[in-house]
Amino acid sequence: MNSHTFKILEFDHVKELIAQFTMSEAGKDNIVNLAPSTNVKQIRAWLDEVTEAVNILEKSASVPISSLNGMELIISQLDKGLTLKPAHFKELAEFLISCKRLKQYMKDKEFLAPRVTSYVYGIEDLSRLLEEIERCIRNGRVDDYASKELVKIRKQMSIQEDRLKDKLNQIIKSSKYKSYLQEFIVSERNGHYVIPIKKEYKGKIKGVVLDTSASGATLYIEPEEAAFLREQISILKANEETEVDRILAALTVLVDEHLHEIRLAMETMVHYDVLFAKAKYSRLIEGRSVEVNETFNIRLKGARHPLLEKQAVPLTIELGERYNALIITGPNTGGKTVTIKTVGLLTIMVQSGLHIPVDEGSEISIFKKVLLDIGDGQSIEQNLSTFSSHIKNIIELLKEANEYSLVLLDELGSGTDPGEGMGLATAILKQFHQKGATILATTHYSEIKDFADKTDGFMNGSMEFDIHTLQPTYRLNIGTGGESQAFAIALRLGMHPTIISDAYQITYKEEKVYEMECDNSFEKREMDKQIALNRYIKTNKQKKPTSNQPVVMFQQGDNVHILATGEYGIIYKGPDSFGNYLVQVKNEKKTFNYKRLKLYIAANELYPEDYDFNIIFESKENRKKAHLMERKHVDGLTIEVNDKQED
């Protein structure tokens, strides 16, 4: 099994959906890299795990899985011998809290899921490490009480900072310095506290000028007394940093001492993350565990393609006991390809330890390879035709196939001459069968259906088609090849059964009688008339028609297609003794033999029973004259009639 198989069967898409249920990046990567196993014991264990995880979710859906946020970086820092920062300890503490909660969560699930709950014992008790981290790190920094020395230093710093603020406030509020100040505020420059002094009073206050205003009128001076206090604070800050580094280093050493236990806890958490993602997906698709065998028996009951969700039509299929090759026929878009892809995808899912959407009693065999030729596989770079691409692929499949292979072939032999394609398809099927492979193939060739009927180990199947709605039902029927839906559809749409029977005899070299579904239909009456006439003409073709034997096919008002010119006209008069009709084409009347005419729309379909055809065949002027002549005699008024039939 390779990436091409996973892509065509959409296993990659299934894994993407499962990965959405994971909490951690490590869990997501684990799902993306999920691959089938051929170890039946391992597969059964995986399926049992998912079943237990589903049972747990049904009791309590909120599983305290850690996202492992920052844990990979923490492990990397420890491996490099670097000291962890307060932020690292915060993330580590969150992970340890999740581990503690997970252990508590699994405590009352042992009877419900003994296998799954046992994994939690892989998480060691790291409560003392957690307590020490929580004691030393608070609010994203080393806490004052992390050590006695640190609390002492920070208290001294607080005292000195208060003294510094008091000193500066005294200067600002002092009447002695009031006239020297530009403003009565204390500001900061590069970590030094300064007060704004007017330029002309520079020497009145002892201190260092640290900044000047843009105009130069104001000097920012750090008073001498403030500088001394600030230096004391700086010394204390240096001592604080040293003590903080010492505490962080000590905590890092403590974490490093438990690194092995932390790694195991992370691995266990990832395992739970993956397992419960599989379980959540199982619930989404209404999946279940199935029996697994190594005897190449496939028994799927009510199987559904997991990506089609509620739209999937349940599939029931068996392979391996009485036959190991199933040939499926049916109309395009009837579900043949979905059927074989469903079997292939469900097989891979089970071998990857996933539940599948089937009914109880289903069974899947373990295959070492799932080989397939589905889709046109056309290679633009190599300029190969669709057929050539299929053949190149099948050649490679034949090299790999053996009794441990599941082979999926879609529209085998298509894309070339039907006769040669059928022969090649049959030979390929025989070769795969001789290699012992389990085969699911789709085809349109009726000859392959005959081959499957007569060959041991093969079975025909067909996708059901509802002839009344002219729509596929997407249900698989095993045991018989599909009838030609082209014939059934043509009959349903009104084609005369004689034509369809003739087509069946040409195709299958045997007779079959079809009957029109609607015996009183206009189409049947007209076709019966045409057939009877053809028989009459065929019987009497050597006899010259006489005046007593007119060929009657059309009546006045029939809309006919003139075969010689492609025009359409209306029957005006006829036939004569030679079978000729006078036909009005546009504004002219022309003579055509019945052999050159074809009924397009019958008069009784176009006009009411008492319709006045003079409206069609007489000019407006002649109709006016006739109307006048009916009312009274008009001297000199005549009507010219041109209805002479000419050859």
DOMI-452310 format. One record per atom (N, C-alpha, C): residue in one letter; x, y, z. Coordinates in steps of 0.05 Angstrom, whole numbers, plus 5000, padded with zeros to 4 digits. Example, Ala and Ser with C-alpha at 12.3 -4.5 7.8 and 13.67 -1.06 7.14 Angstrom:
2
A526448865156/A524649105156/A526449345156/S525749555142/S527349795143/S525850015157/
REM end
This chain:
647
M501749765000/M500050005000/M501850255000/N501050444983/N502750684980/N501050934980/S502351154977/S500951414978/S498851434956/H499451314932/H497551324910/H494951184918/T495150944930/T492850794939/T491250964959/F492651084979/F491351244999/F489851474987/K491051604967/K489851834954/K487351754938/I487551554922/I485251474905/I482951374922/L483551224943/L481351124961/L480551334981/E481851564981/E481151794999/E481651735028/F483551555034/F484351495061/F485651745074/D487051895058/D488252145068/D486152335078/H483852355063/H481652525072/H480552435098/V480252165101/V479252055127/V481052135150/K483652115145/K485652175166/K485452475173/E485052645153/E484752935159/E482352985177/L480152845172/L477752875189/L478252785217/I479752555220/I480352455247/I482252655262/A484152755247/A486152935259/A484853185271/Q482453265261/Q481153495271/Q480153455300/F480053205309/F479153145336/F481453135356/T483953165346/T486253145365/T486553415379/M487853405402/M488453645418/M491253745415/S493053565407/S495953645406/S496953615377/E499153765372/E500453745346/E501653465342/A502753355364/A503853085362/A501752885356/G499352915367/G497152735361/G496252765332/K496153015322/K495453065295/K497452925276/D499952965281/D502052835264/D501852535265/N501152425288/N500852135291/N498552035273/I496352185272/I494152105255/I494852125225/V496152345218/V496852385190/V498652165180/N500352065198/N502251855190/N501151575195/L498551555201/L497251295206/L497551115182/A498350865186/A498650685164/A497550405172/P496550255152/P495449985158/P497549795168/S496649605184/S498449385194/S497449125181/T499248925180/T498448665170/T498548455193/N499048555217/N499148385241/N496348365253/V495148135250/V492348105258/V491948155288/K493848075305/K493548115334/K493648415340/Q495448555327/Q495748845332/Q493148985323/I492148905300/I489649035290/I487348995309/R487048745318/R484848685337/R485148855363/A487648875372/A488149035396/A487449335391/W488149435368/W487449715361/W484449755361/L483049565348/L480049585347/L478749575374/D479849395391/D478749375418/D479249635434/E481549755430/E482150005444/E480050225436/V479450245410/V477550445400/V474850385412/T474050135412/T471450055423/T471250145452/E473350095469/E473250185496/E473150485499/A474650625481/A474650915482/A471951025475/V470550895456/V467750975450/V465950945474/N466350715488/N464750665512/N465150885533/I467650975536/I468351185555/I466951445547/L467051515521/L465851765511/L462851765515/E461651535512/E458751515516/E457951565545/K459751515563/K459251565591/K459951855599/S462251945588/S463152215594/S464852315570/A463752505555/A465052595531/A467452775535/S467652895559/S469753095564/S472252955576/V474152885559/V476552755569/V478752965572/P480052985595/P482053195600/P484753135586/I484753155560/I487153115544/I488753375543/S491353365547/S493053605546/S493753665517/S493953915511/S494854005484/S497853985481/L499253925503/L502253905503/L503554165493/N502154385498/N503154645489/N505854715502/G507854755485/G510554825495/G512254595505/M511154355507/M512654135519/M515054045502/E514654055476/E516953975458/E519254165461/L518654425464/L520754625468/L522154575495/I520654515515/I521754465542/I523654225541/I522854015528/I524653785526/I527153855510/S526854015489/S529154095473/S531054265490/Q530054445506/Q531754605524/Q533254435544/L531854235555/L533154055574/L535353895561/D534853805536/D536753645522/D539353805516/K538954065513/K541254245507/K542654335532/G541554265556/G542754355581/G542254635588/L540154755576/L539455035582/L537555055605/T537755285619/T535955325642/T533155415632/L531155305644/L528355365636/L527555645647/K525855775632/K524856045640/K522256005655/P521356215669/P518756195683/P516456105665/A516356205640/A514256135622/A514255835616/H516655715615/H516855425610/H515655275634/F516355365658/F515255225681/F512255255683/K511155475674/K508255505673/K506955305655/E508155265631/E507055065612/E507354785623/L509654725636/L510154465647/L508154405669/A507554615685/A505554575707/A502854515696/E502054645674/E499454595661/E499354305651/F501554205640/F501653925631/F501353735654/L502853785676/L502653605699/L499953605712/I498553835711/I495853855721/I493953685704/S494353685677/S492753525659/S493253225664/C495753155670/C496352875676/C494952785701/K494952965721/K493552905747/K490552865742/R489453045726/R486553025721/R485852775705/L487552695686/L487052465670/L487152215687/K488952195705/K489151965724/K486551945740/Q485652175750/Q483152175765/Q480752095748/Y480752195723/Y478552135704/Y478351835698/M480651705694/M480651425687/M480151245711/K480251355735/K480051185759/K477451025760/D475151155753/D472651015755/D471650895728/K473550875709/K472850755683/K474050475679/E475350365700/E476850115697/E475049885689/F472649865700/F470849645693/F469849685665/L469249925657/L468149985631/L470249945609/A472750025614/A474850005593/A477449925606/P477849675613/P480249585627/P482849625612/R482749585585/R485249615570/R486049915569/V484150085562/V484750365558/V485550505585/T484150435606/T484850565632/T487550475642/S488450235634/S491050145644/S493350315634/Y492950445612/Y495150605601/Y495850845619/V493850925635/V494351165652/V496551115672/Y497050855678/Y499150785697/Y501950845686/G502050905660/G504550985649/G505351275656/I503451405669/I503951685679/I504651665708/E507151725714/E508151705742/E506951935759/D507051895785/D506152105803/D508252325805/L507752555793/L509652775793/L508453015809/S506952945830/S505553155845/S507553325861/R509753205870/R511753365885/R513153565867/L513753475842/L514953665823/L513053895817/L510453825814/L508454025809/L508254225832/E508254125856/E508054295880/E510454485882/E512854385876/E515154555877/E515054775856/I514154705832/I513954905810/I511855115818/E509555025829/E507455215837/E508355385861/R510155275878/R511155435900/R513055655891/C514655585871/C516755775862/C515855965840/I513955885823/I513156045800/I510256125803/R509856385804/R507156495805/R506856735787/N504556745773/N504056975755/N506257025735/G507456815725/G509456835704/G512256925713/R512756925740/R515457015750/R516056845775/V518656855783/V519456715807/V518256855831/D516856715847/D515456825870/D517356925892/D516557135907/D518257245928/D519157035948/Y517356845953/Y517956655974/Y519156395963/A520256405939/A521556175928/A524056095945/S525256305958/S527556255976/S527556475997/K528856416020/K529156616041/K530756856032/E532856796017/E534657016007/E533157195988/L531557085971/L530057245952/L528057425965/V526657325985/V524657495999/V526057726014/K528457666025/K530057866039/K530958086020/I531958005996/I532958205977/I530658385967/R528358255961/R526158415950/R524958595970/K525058525996/K524058706017/K525858956019/Q528558906018/Q530459126019/Q530059305994/M529659185971/M529159345947/M526659525951/S524659415962/S522159565966/S522659795985/I524259756006/I524859966025/I526360196012/Q528460115997/Q530160315984/Q528560475963/E526760335948/E525160475928/E523260675941/D522260605964/D520460785979/D522061025988/R524560985998/R526261206007/R526861395984/L527361275960/L528061435937/L525661615929/K523261495929/K520861655922/K520361875942/D520761805968/D520362015989/D522262245985/K524762175979/K526862385976/K526162575953/L525362465931/L524662625908/L522162795913/N520262685927/N517862835934/N518463075953/Q520463025971/Q521263245989/Q522463475974/I524063405954/I525363625938/I523163785923/I521363635911/I519263775895/I517463955912/K516863855936/K515064005953/K516464215970/S519164205970/S520664395987/S520364685976/S519864875995/S519765155987/S522465265978/K524565125988/K527265205982/K527865185952/Y526764965940/Y527264915911/Y524964995893/K522965115905/K520565165889/K521065345865/S522665555869/S523165755847/S525065635826/Y526465415833/Y528365305813/Y526965105793/L524665005801/L523464795786/L521764905762/Q522164765740/Q520564835716/Q517664715719/E517564475730/E515064335736/E515364185762/F513064125775/F513163975800/F512563685796/I514263555779/I513863265774/I516563125774/V516462855778/V518762685777/V518462515752/S520562505735/S520462335711/S522862145711/E523061985690/E525161785690/E526661805663/R529261775665/R531061775642/R533061555644/N532661345627/N534561115626/N534960985654/G532660955668/G532860825694/G533561005717/H533961265712/H534661455733/H532261645737/Y531661705763/Y529561895769/Y530662175768/V529262355754/V530262635750/V527962835756/I528863085761/I526963305765/I527663525746/P525663675735/P526163895715/P527064155729/I529464255722/I530464495734/I530764705712/K530164955719/K530565175699/K533565205694/K534165265670/K536965275661/K538665465678/E537565695685/E539165895699/E539665815728/Y538365605738/Y538865515766/Y540365245767/K541965205746/K543364945744/K545064885768/G546365065780/G548265015802/G546865015829/K544265065830/K542965085856/K542364815868/I542164605851/I541664335861/I543964155853/K545164005873/K547363835867/K546363575853/G547563505831/G546763265817/G547863255789/V547063055774/V548063015746/V545863075727/V546563245706/V544663305685/V544563055666/L542162935663/L541862695646/L540462755620/D539062985618/D537563045594/D536963345593/T536263445569/T535563725565/T533163745548/S531463935552/S529063975535/S529864065508/A527964045489/A528564125461/A529364415459/S528164585475/S528864875474/S531364935489/G532264755507/G534564795523/G533964945549/A531465025553/A530765185576/A530565015602/T530264745598/T529864575621/T532064355622/L533164315646/L535164105650/L533963895668/Y534363645661/Y533363415677/Y535663305694/I535563355720/I537763295738/I536963075757/E538862885760/E538562685781/E539962795806/P538462855828/P539662965852/P541662775864/E543662885877/E545762725889/E544762515909/E542762595925/E541662405945/E540162175931/A538762235909/A537262035894/A539261835880/A541461935871/A543461765857/A544561555876/F544961635901/F546061445920/F544061215925/L541561295929/L539461095934/L539060915910/R539261035886/R538860875861/R541060675858/E543560745866/E545760555865/E545360325884/Q544160375907/Q543560165926/Q541559975915/I539560095901/I537459925889/I538659755867/S540459865851/S541759715829/S543259475839/I544659515862/I546059295874/I544159075883/L541959155894/L539958955903/L538658815879/K538258955857/K537158825833/K539058615822/A541658675823/A543558485813/A543458235831/N543258275857/N543058055875/N540457895870/E538258035864/E535757905858/E536057725834/E537257825812/E537557675788/E539257425793/T541357455809/T542957225816/T541357005830/E539757095849/E538156905865/E535956775848/V534756935830/V532756825812/V533956615794/D536356675783/D537656485765/D538356225780/R539056255806/R539756025822/R537255845826/I534955975831/I532455835836/I531555695810/L531755835788/L530955715762/L532755475755/A535355505761/A537155285755/A536555045772/A535955095798/A535254875816/A532654735807/L530654895798/L528154775788/L528654615763/T530454725745/T531054585720/T532354315726/V534154305746/V535454055753/V533353855763/L531453965779/L529353785790/L527653675767/V526953835747/V525453745724/V527053535709/D529653595705/D531353415690/D531553145703/E531453135730/E531452885744/E528952715739/H526852845731/H524352705724/H523752705694/L525852755678/L525452775649/L524352515637/H525352285646/H524352025636/H521351995641/E520552055665/E517652035672/E515952235656/I517152475651/I515652675636/I515352575607/R517452465596/R517252355568/R515152135566/L515051955585/L513051745585/L510251855588/A509952055605/A507352185608/A506452315582/M508352445568/M507652565542/M506852355521/E508352135520/E507651925501/E504951805508/T504351775533/T501751665541/T499551865534/M500052115539/M498052325532/M497452325502/V499552305486/V499252305457/V497652055448/H498251825461/H496751585455/H493851615461/Y493151735484/Y490351795490/Y489151985471/D490652185463/D489752395444/D488852255418/V490652085407/V490051945382/V487751755386/L487751605407/L485651405412/L482851535414/F482651745429/F480051875432/F479252025406/A481152115390/A480452225364/A479252015346/K480351775347/K479251545331/K476351485342/A476051495368/A473451425380/A471351635372/K472151895372/K470352105365/K469452075336/Y471352005319/Y470751965290/Y468851725287/S469351515303/S467551285302/S464751365308/R464351525328/R461651615336/R460451795313/L462151945300/L461252125279/L460051965256/I461451745248/I460551585225/I458851345233/E458151335259/E456651105269/E458150845263/G460650845269/G462350615263/G462250395284/R463550175278/R463649955297/R466149785290/S466949625309/S469149435305/S468049205289/V469849065274/V469048835258/V470848595264/E469948355257/E471748125259/E473848145238/V476248055245/V478548065227/V479547785222/N480147715197/N481047445191/N483447465172/E484747245168/E486947215149/E486347015128/T483746965124/T482946755104/T481746885079/F482147145076/F481247295052/F478247295048/N476847275070/N473947295070/N473047575077/I471447685059/I470247955064/I467247915066/R466148015087/R463248015091/R462348275102/L461248445085/L460448715094/L457348725093/K456148815115/K453348835117/K452549125122/G450949245105/G450149515109/G452449715110/A454549655094/A456949825093/A456350085079/R457450305090/R457150565078/R459850705074/H460150845052/H462550995048/H462651215069/P464751235086/P464751425108/P464751715100/L465551775075/L465652055067/L462952145055/L461151955049/L458552025038/L456552075059/E457152005084/E455452045107/E452651935102/K450552095107/K447851995104/K446951945075/Q448552045056/Q447852005028/Q448551725018/A450251585033/A451151325024/A448851115025/V448650965004/V446750735004/V448150495015/P446950365035/P448250135048/P448949915028/L451349805031/L452449605013/L452749335028/T451749125016/T452248855027/T453648695007/I455948575014/I457648434995/I459248215009/E459648004995/E461247775006/E463347694985/L465647624995/L467847524978/L469447324994/G470547114980/G472446954993/G471646664999/E469146615002/E468246345008/E467646184983/R465446254969/R464746114944/R466246234920/Y467046474921/Y468446604899/Y470246824910/N472346884896/N474247094905/N474547314883/A472747304863/A472847514843/A469947594837/L469347854840/L466647954835/L466748154812/I465148104791/I465048284768/I462448444769/I462648704771/I460248874775/I459649024750/T457149014741/T456249164718/T454049354727/G453449534709/G451349734715/G451749984699/P449850164699/P450050414684/P452050604695/N452950794679/N454751004688/N453351154710/T454851254730/T453951394754/T452051214770/G452150954766/G450450774781/G451550684807/G454050754813/G455250684839/G457350464838/K458150374814/K460150154812/K462750234824/T463750464816/T466350564826/T466250604856/V464050724866/V463850774895/V463850514910/T462650304898/T462550044911/T465249924916/I466949924895/I469549794898/I471349974915/K471050244914/K472650424930/K471850394960/T469250344965/T468350304992/T469650065005/V469749844990/V470949595000/V473949645005/G475349774987/G478149834990/G478750015014/L477150235016/L477550425038/L476950295065/L474850145067/L474150025093/L476249815101/T477349675082/T479549485088/T481949625100/I482749845087/I485050005097/I484450125125/M482050215128/M481350335154/M481550125177/V480449895172/V480549685192/V483449605198/Q485049575178/Q487849505182/Q489449725195/S488249965196/S489550195211/S488350225238/G486650045246/G485450045273/G483150235276/L481650275255/L479350465256/L476750315254/H474750415267/H472050305264/H470950385237/I469150225226/I467950285200/I464950285202/P463550435184/P460650455185/P459350205172/V458849995187/V457649755177/V455649655198/D454049455190/D452249325209/D453649105223/E452549015245/E453648795261/E453848545244/G455948385249/G456348135234/G458248175210/S459348415206/S461148465184/S463948355191/E465448295170/E468148175173/E469948265151/I472448315158/I474448415139/I476948235140/S478048175117/S480548025116/S482948215115/I485248105124/I487648265123/I489148215097/F489848425083/F491348405058/F493948555061/K496048445049/K498648575050/K498748815030/K497148795009/K497149004989/K494249044979/V493549294975/V491149374961/V492049504935/L491649354913/L492549444887/L490149544871/L490449774857/L488049874844/L488750014818/D486850014800/D486950164775/D484150304773/I484050544784/I481550694785/I482150974775/G480451074757/G480851344746/G482551314721/D482751544705/D484051514680/D487151514683/G488151624704/G491051614709/G492751734686/Q491651914671/Q493052014647/Q495452184655/S497752134643/S500152274649/S500652484627/I500352734634/I500752954614/I503752974607/E505552954627/E508352984622/E509352784602/Q508452534604/Q509452324587/Q507752294561/N505652454559/N503952454535/N502852174530/L501852044551/L500651784548/L497651804546/S496451634529/S493551624527/S492451504552/T489851534556/T488451414579/T488851114579/F488450984556/F488650694554/F491550604560/S493550744549/S496350674553/S497050694583/S495950914596/S496550944624/S495350724641/H492850634634/H491650404647/H493450154645/I494250104621/I495749854616/I498449864630/K499850094630/K502350114645/K501950054674/N499750164685/N499150124713/N498549834719/I496949704702/I496149424706/I498549244704/I500449304686/I502849144684/I504349134711/E504549374724/E505849384750/E504249234771/L501549254769/L499949104789/L500248804786/L500448714761/L500748424756/L503448324768/K505448494768/K508048414779/K507848384810/E506148554822/E506048554852/E503948364863/A501848294847/A499548154857/A500347864866/N499047774888/N499247504897/N496747434913/E496847204927/E494447124942/E493847314966/Y495747484973/Y495347674996/Y494447944986/S493547964961/S492848224949/S489848254945/L488948494950/L486148574942/L486448754918/V485348674895/V485648814870/V483048944863/L483049214858/L480749364850/L481149474822/L479449394804/L479749484776/L477149614766/D477349854757/D475050004748/D474950034718/E472749944705/E472349964676/E474649834662/L475249594669/L477549444657/L477149414627/G479249484612/G479249454583/G477949684568/S477149894581/S475850114568/S477950294554/G477050454536/G478850644523/G480150544497/T479250304487/T480350204462/T478150064447/D478849924425/D476949774409/D475449584427/P472749584427/P471149414445/P471849124444/G472249014420/G472948734417/G475648664430/E477648824424/E480248774435/E480348844465/G478849054473/G478749124501/G477548904518/M475348784507/M474048564522/M475948334525/G477348254503/G479148034505/G481448084524/L482548324523/L484748394541/L483748394570/A481448504575/A480348514602/A479948234613/T478848054597/T478447774606/T481047644613/A483047684595/A485747554600/A487047664626/I486647924630/I487848044655/I486447934679/L483847914678/L482447794701/L483347514707/K483647354686/K484547074689/K487347064702/Q489047254694/Q491847264705/Q491847334735/F490247534742/F490047604771/F488847374787/H486847244775/H485647014789/H487546784793/Q489246734773/Q491246524775/Q493346584796/K493846844801/K495746914822/K494446894850/G491946834851/G490546804877/G489547054889/A489547274874/A488647534886/A485547534890/T484647694909/T481847754912/T481147994895/I479147964878/I478648154856/I475948284858/L475848544855/L473348694852/L473748854826/A472048804806/A472448944780/A469749044770/T469749274756/T467349374742/T467749364712/T465549324697/T465849304668/T463149364655/H463249434629/H460849464612/H460649224593/Y462649064591/Y462748854571/Y460948614578/S458948554561/S457248334567/S458748064565/E460848054548/E462347804546/E463747734572/I464547934587/I465947884613/I463847774633/K461347864630/K459347744647/K458947454641/D459047384615/D458847104608/D461246944618/F463547064616/F466046934626/F465846884656/A464847074671/A464547044700/A462446824707/D460346804691/D458346604696/D459446324693/K461346294674/K462346024667/K464945944681/T466146134696/T468746084708/T468646054738/D469745834748/D469845794777/D471346014791/G470346094814/G471746304829/G470746584822/F469146604801/F468146874793/F465146884799/M464147124803/M461347174808/M460547444796/N458247454784/N457147704773/N455647854794/G455648114791/G454048294808/G453248524791/S451148654799/S450148884783/S449049104801/M449349344792/M448249574807/M445349604798/E443549614817/E440649634811/E439949894798/F437949874779/F437050114765/F434050114765/D432850334774/D429950354774/D428950444747/I427750254732/I426950314705/I424550504704/H423050524726/H420750704727/H421550994730/T423551034747/T424551314751/T426851384733/L427951174719/L430351204702/L432651314718/Q432851224743/Q435051304761/Q436251064774/P438951074779/P440250854794/P439450854823/T439250624836/T438750604864/T441250574881/Y443550524868/Y446150494880/Y446250244898/R444450054894/R444449804909/R445849584893/L447449424906/L448849204893/L447248944895/N446848824872/N445548554872/N447648354863/I448048144879/I450047944872/I448747694862/G449947584841/G448947334830/G448247344801/T447547584791/T446847614763/T448147874752/G448947854727/G449948094714/G447648284707/G448248534705/G446148724699/G445048704671/E442348734668/E441248744642/E442149004628/S441949014602/S442649254587/S440749474593/Q441549664608/Q439749884616/Q439150064592/A440850054571/A440250214547/A437650114534/F437249854533/F434849744521/F432449814539/A432749784565/A430449834583/A429650124582/I431650304582/I431050584581/I429650664555/A430650554532/A429450614506/A426550514505/L426050284517/L423350184518/L421550364535/R422650454557/R421150624576/R420450894562/L422350994546/L421851244533/L420151234508/G419250984501/G417350954479/G418350834453/M420850744452/M421850624428/M420350364423/H419750304398/H418150064392/H419649814400/P418249614413/P419649374423/P420849214401/T419849234376/T421049084354/T423949164349/I424349424351/I427149534347/I428949434369/I427949434394/I429549354417/I430149054415/S428148894408/S428648614405/S430748554384/D430648704362/D432648674341/D435448754351/A435548974367/A438149054379/A439248844398/Y437448724413/Y438348514432/Y439448274417/Q438148194395/Q439147964379/Q441848024367/I442248274358/I444848354346/I447048344368/T446348434392/T448348454413/T448948174425/Y446948024432/Y447347784447/Y447047524431/K446447554405/K446147314387/K443947124396/E441947234408/E439647074416/E437147254417/E434847124415/E432347274413/E431247334441/K429947574443/K428447644467/K426247824459/V423847764468/V421447924461/V421048144481/Y420848384472/Y420148614489/Y417348704482/E415948814501/E413248914497/E413049204506/M411549354490/M411249644497/M409649674523/E410649844541/E409349874567/E406550004564/C406250184545/C403650324541/C402550234514/D400850034512/D399849924487/D398250124470/N396950324483/N395250504468/N396750764461/S399350774465/S400851014460/S400851094431/F400951344426/F401051444398/F403451344384/E405751334398/E408251234386/E407950954376/K406650784393/K406350504385/K404550474360/R402250634360/R400450614337/R401850694311/E403450914313/E404851004289/E406950814281/M408450704300/M410550504293/M409250254281/D407050164293/D405749924281/D404849984253/K403850224248/K403050294220/K405450294202/Q407750404211/Q410150404195/Q411150124189/I411149954210/I412149674206/I410349524187/A407749554190/A405849414172/A406249504143/L406649764140/L407049874113/L409649764101/N411749764117/N414349654107/N414149364098/R412649204114/R412248924107/R410648904080/Y408649084078/Y407049084053/Y408749144029/I410349354032/I412049444010/I414149224003/K415249104024/K417248894019/K416048654004/T413548584012/T412148354000/T411448413971/N410748663965/N409748733939/N411648913923/K414248903930/K416149093917/K416549023888/Q416048773879/Q416348703851/Q413948773835/K411648843848/K409148893834/K408949193830/K408149263806/K407649553800/K404949633812/P404849843828/P402349923839/P400249993818/T397849923823/T395649983804/T393750183818/S391850273802/S389950463813/S388250343835/N388250083835/N386649953856/N388349893881/Q390849953880/Q392649893903/Q394150153911/P392750353920/P394150593930/P395650543956/V397950673958/V399550653983/V398650884002/V397150804022/V396051014041/V397851014066/M399151244070/M400851274094/M400151524109/F399351734094/F398952004106/F396152094100/Q395252294115/Q392652414111/Q392952714111/Q390852854101/Q391053144099/Q391653264126/G393553454126/G394253594151/G396653474165/D397553234157/D399953114170/D402353294165/N403953344185/N406453484183/N408653274176/V409953304153/V411853104144/V414653224140/H416653054143/H419453124138/H420153034110/I421053214093/I421753144065/I424653064066/L425252814062/L427852704066/L429952814046/A429052864022/A430952944001/A432053224006/T430253404016/T431053684019/T431553764048/G430553604067/G430753674095/G428653864104/E426753944086/E424654134093/E422353984106/Y420454144116/Y418054044128/Y415654154113/G413553994110/G411154084095/G408653954107/I406354034095/I403753944104/I402453784081/I401453544086/I400053384066/I397453524057/Y397253564031/Y394853694020/Y392953494007/K394053313991/K392453123977/K394052873970/G392752643967/G394052403959/G393252173977/P394151923970/P396151873949/P394751813922/D396251833900/D395251743875/D395951443872/S395551333848/S395951053844/S398850973847/F400651173845/F403551113848/F404651183876/G402951253894/G403851313921/G404951593923/N404151783905/N405152053906/N403152233922/Y404352423937/Y402752613953/Y403352893944/L401253063945/L401653353940/L402053483968/V404453603971/V405253713996/V405654013994/Q404454164013/Q404954454013/Q407454514029/V409454624015/V411954704027/V412155004026/K411955134049/K411855424050/K409355514035/N409555654013/N407255753998/N406855603971/E408255383968/E408055223943/E407054943948/K405754823928/K404954543930/K406654383912/K407954183923/K409854013907/K409153723911/T409853563891/T409253273892/T411653113901/F411252933920/F413352753930/F412252473934/N413852273927/N413051993932/N413251933962/Y411551753971/Y411351693999/Y414051604011/K415751483993/K418351384002/K420251614011/R419551854001/R421252084007/R420152254029/L418052154042/L416752294064/L416852134090/K417052274112/K416952144138/K415152314157/L413352164170/L411452304187/L412952444210/Y412352694213/Y413552844235/Y411552884258/I409253004252/I407053034272/I404452974257/A402852794267/A400252724255/A398252954257/A396452964237/A394453174237/A392753174262/N391952934271/N390152924294/N391553014320/E394253044319/E395653154341/E395953454340/L395453564315/L395853844311/L393254014310/Y391153884299/Y388754044293/Y386253904305/P384154064312/P381653944321/P380253794298/E378253644306/E376953454287/E375653604264/D374453834269/D372953974248/D374554214237/Y377154194237/Y378854414228/Y378554474199/D378454724191/D378154814163/D380954834151/F381854634135/F384554634124/F384954844102/N382754974092/N383055184073/N384755414084/I384655434110/I386255654123/I389255614117/I390055354113/I392855294108/I393355294078/F391555164063/F392155114035/F391255324015/E389455504023/E388455714005/E389655984013/S390056153994/S391056424000/S388956594013/K389756794026/K387856974039/K385957094018/E386957163994/E385357293973/E383157093963/N383956843959/N381956643949/N379856593970/R380656593996/R378656554017/R376656784018/K377557024013/K375757254012/K373757233988/K374857153965/K373157113941/K371056903946/A371856673959/A369956463964/A367756553983/H368556724002/H366656824021/H364556994007/L365457163988/L363657343973/L361757173955/M362956973942/M361356803924/M359256643939/E359756583964/E357756443980/E355356623986/R355856883988/R353757073995/R352057163970/K353557193947/K352157293923/K353857243898/H352557273875/H354057243850/H355557503843/V358057463836/V359657703829/V360757653801/D359957833782/D360857803754/D363857813752/G364957633736/G367857643730/G369557543752/L368457463775/L370157373798/L370757083795/T373257013795/T374056723792/T376256663813/I376356403820/I378356293838/I380156093824/E382756143823/E384555953811/E385555753831/V385255493824/V386055283842/V388355123828/N390555093842/N392854943831/N393454713850/D392054483844/D392454253861/D393154013844/K394254063821/K395153853803/K397653723813/Q397753463814/Q400053313824/Q401953263800/E404453363804/E406453323783/E408653143793/D409752983775/D412052813782/D414552983784/
REM end
